[in-house]
């Protein structure tokens, strides 16, 4: 069940990140860039937290989720905010 939830969440994040249109002016381009940056950060944090939740149990699992959220958000931000 967890793997199915993870796969659905990952597919939704990828679908949202693919929904950007081609920029037509500088202001539109800036807005799309900002949206992509935020979506990448949030999407990375969600995926990282889900991956972290599959590791360990008890306090170790809580720490793994926290590390997954932080690491996923950082990686998602770096990939989306170039």
Backbone torsions as a table, in degrees:
resi	resn	phi	psi	omega
1	UNK	NA	-41.7	-179.7
2	UNK	-64.7	-40.3	-179.8
3	UNK	-64.1	-39.1	178.8
4	UNK	-64.2	-44.0	178.0
5	UNK	-62.3	-42.0	178.6
6	UNK	-62.9	-43.7	-179.9
7	UNK	-64.6	-41.0	179.2
8	UNK	-65.3	-43.0	179.4
9	UNK	-64.5	-42.6	178.6
10	UNK	-63.1	-42.6	178.6
11	UNK	-64.0	-38.7	178.4
12	UNK	-65.9	-41.2	177.9
13	UNK	-63.4	-42.3	178.8
14	UNK	-66.3	-37.6	179.3
15	UNK	-66.5	-40.3	179.2
16	UNK	-66.4	-40.3	-178.5
17	UNK	-69.5	-19.1	179.8
18	UNK	-89.6	0.4	-173.6
19	UNK	-92.2	21.7	179.5
20	UNK	-90.5	139.1	179.5
21	UNK	-93.0	165.5	178.5
22	UNK	-70.1	135.3	-179.2
23	UNK	-69.2	143.1	179.2
24	UNK	-111.8	-20.7	176.3
25	UNK	-147.1	173.4	-177.2
26	UNK	-64.6	-42.1	-178.8
27	UNK	-67.1	-38.1	176.8
28	UNK	-66.7	-40.1	179.0
29	UNK	-63.2	-42.3	178.0
30	UNK	-63.8	-41.5	179.6
31	UNK	-64.5	-44.5	179.5
32	UNK	-64.9	-37.7	179.3
33	UNK	-64.7	-42.6	178.8
34	UNK	-64.7	-43.1	178.3
35	UNK	-61.7	-43.7	179.4
36	UNK	-63.0	-38.1	179.4
37	UNK	-65.5	-45.5	179.3
38	UNK	-66.3	-43.3	179.9
39	UNK	-63.6	-39.0	178.3
40	UNK	-64.6	-42.2	-180.0
41	UNK	-65.8	-48.2	-179.1
42	UNK	-67.5	-43.6	178.4
43	UNK	-61.3	-42.2	177.5
44	UNK	-63.5	-39.8	178.6
45	UNK	-65.4	-40.2	179.3
46	UNK	-65.0	-48.7	-179.7
47	UNK	-63.9	-42.0	178.0
48	UNK	-61.8	-40.9	177.8
49	UNK	-65.5	-39.2	177.8
50	UNK	-66.6	-40.6	177.9
51	UNK	-66.6	-41.6	178.0
52	UNK	-63.5	-30.2	-179.0
53	UNK	-70.8	-14.4	178.6
54	UNK	-86.9	-4.4	-176.1
55	UNK	-104.1	133.9	171.1
56	UNK	70.6	-166.8	179.0
57	UNK	-153.1	153.0	177.6
58	UNK	67.3	-134.1	-178.8
59	UNK	-63.4	-36.3	177.9
60	UNK	-61.6	-36.7	179.1
61	UNK	-69.5	-39.5	178.1
62	UNK	-61.8	-43.3	178.3
63	UNK	-66.0	-38.0	178.3
64	UNK	-66.0	-38.5	177.4
65	UNK	-65.4	-44.9	179.5
66	UNK	-61.7	-43.9	178.1
67	UNK	-65.5	-38.3	177.7
68	UNK	-64.6	-40.6	178.6
69	UNK	-65.3	-46.6	179.4
70	UNK	-64.5	-48.4	-179.6
71	UNK	-66.3	-42.1	179.1
72	UNK	-65.3	-40.4	176.9
73	UNK	-64.4	-40.7	178.7
74	UNK	-64.2	-48.7	-179.4
75	UNK	-64.8	-43.5	178.7
76	UNK	-61.8	-38.5	177.2
77	UNK	-65.6	-43.5	-179.8
78	UNK	-64.8	-37.6	-178.8
79	UNK	-74.5	-37.1	-174.1
80	UNK	-89.1	-23.7	-172.8
81	UNK	-105.1	49.6	179.5
82	UNK	-85.1	NA	NA
